[in-house]
Amino acid sequence: MKKQYTIPLVLFLLGMAITIIGALFKIMHWPGANFMLTIGMLTEAIALITLIVFLLKNTK
């Protein structure tokens, strides 16, 4: 795997972990679940957009 793809993939995995923990908080009715879910999803979206930009740059 190329080194330039590591940052988006690490961001995506971090976002997934935050989202899963947020879902656990939501199931257990603990405070902070909505914030964690929002941050996790935004992190995943930023990581995917970054990965798409890297892929499009390499095809040119």
ABEGO torsion letter per residue (X at the ends): XBAAAAAAAAAAAAAAAAAAAAAAAAAAGBBGAAAAAAAAAAAAAAAAAAAAAAAAAAAX
